[in-house]
């Protein structure tokens, strides 16, 4: 699922980039075809069309003529729209292929012109500053201005030294909050130091510099000094190359220093590109004439591709993060991250060539490609920040045991998914804004941009639906886990290999899974219909089909309706809960799962019984509130019942003091006297009352203690015997084969009866 979302994200980014060009076509290349003038309509509009001429025309026309005129105008408008859309598509295909290729070949052809025109720009600048003397004066002014700015920055750094230097810290004990607080503090001082340098240079330079020198000094201070140092401060914030204990991204020190180094030079290259473009424009060389921007942009993309290829393993580790709870899908995305970025760099470079083929240099003036790449390069930082915040801000685990642990883990993963969806939406909207995908541009664009806009809106609707889906799931699952933890039920191990009869969950824990299923289904259907309707799919047939299916169910599936309605009333009556041991018409088992139309019972020997609600005449619940367990003991004739009673009472008092049983008893084990007398001996019954689910362990302990107590007191249990009375021992030698067979049959019958009684007790 995560793999599919990442593929959708990269496809959406490309969709935004390509669609933005159709929103800014060149004026000379967006002329729409006019309808044919050769067709003659039976009724024509007057020229010029004024209210007076329109009223005069309508007064002369019949109803048929008015309908014909209206139909003619509608057909003409539809034909013009069709031609316009087809033209826009063909125009985009041309610029995405042939036009982009020409955007690459033209700079190659103009390569000799690049050197000559660049020389002309330097010559014009040399002349504008007054020759060699003026150039030396400019250099002197720059040394003075930047020297004063450096002194001002140095004073600021001395004043904020305690804020800028990170104190030593134990990486095992420092919290994320303390780390971010100190890093933000350091980043703030670093950025303010750069701002102090730039503002001091600008203010002091404006005061002492000649008017012709000031723009050059300001451009050098902002583009060549300020911007690279600002990006370096950002890199130090995330990578902390000198302080590994404060590092926010999961990379080693070698990679952290390398990334900071390369980020500085990437920012320097971007700053130089902006500075040289302004320099050439101010000195008589327009940006598109020499295509210098093509070579600088190509150098930047090649630099980025080389970096991500060289440090692909470090990039994967950075994307994976230090969180131990990394799913296989997240590991795959982390390993794919460097290659995906390389693909995006190539795609963005090709997109820029498409923009150039349109001649839309105004779109590139704000450097949307640089902003897009910087935003995508910081994806690991955003993802790591989400996981770090979730790890520290997720509420503490409620209760103990495997249920609480799974609930805590599921809650953390849900928060991470919600954060990623929010970041996904922010990134997509930011990239759309970078490339000028405003509502006005989309409305006036061709069919390609409108299609891309519809896809973007569809994904935004799906993102909102997914956020709501996760939020509802998170809320219900947390409540369900709290209920199950409070009742001490583990659905994976409850009554496995036991005898059943355990205490069930709460009423809320029984109903919540059904509520979750209904809520999820409603959200999925609702937002899917909204999304399909937004992209132009007519959802009326879907709703009509659903109505027909509903009617078919209503008329042809009365049994299903009976099951559903019966289940609703069983739940309202609180007849059973998950985890309780019930009997339905001779079928016994623990309620393991309930759905809208049926329930599943797990027998204590393993089989699972699925019973529709409509087939349940009555339910016998063995796990509600309390359980009375009655035990039978058969002793030989002549045993003193009072002696047995005292033994039972002593065993009951002893078990009340045992740690493992004292909280489970509601009434202690005691004797009920002689129940009956059979052909074996006297049946003495004992009983106890306890909480549901604990009776079997208590029964086992009582059997063990009664057996040991009887042995200590010289008592025995009566044994079932088959006695054959013979007149004398001599008679035994005179038995015929028929007599022997009769005696064997009687013994077999007695043994069979005993086995049947034992099996009945087991059931």
Order of alpha helices (4+ residues) and beta strands (2+ residues): alpha-alpha-alpha-alpha-alpha-alpha-alpha-alpha-alpha-alpha-alpha-alpha-alpha-alpha-alpha-alpha-alpha-alpha-alpha-alpha-alpha-alpha-alpha-alpha-beta-beta-beta-beta-beta-beta-alpha-beta-beta-alpha-alpha-alpha
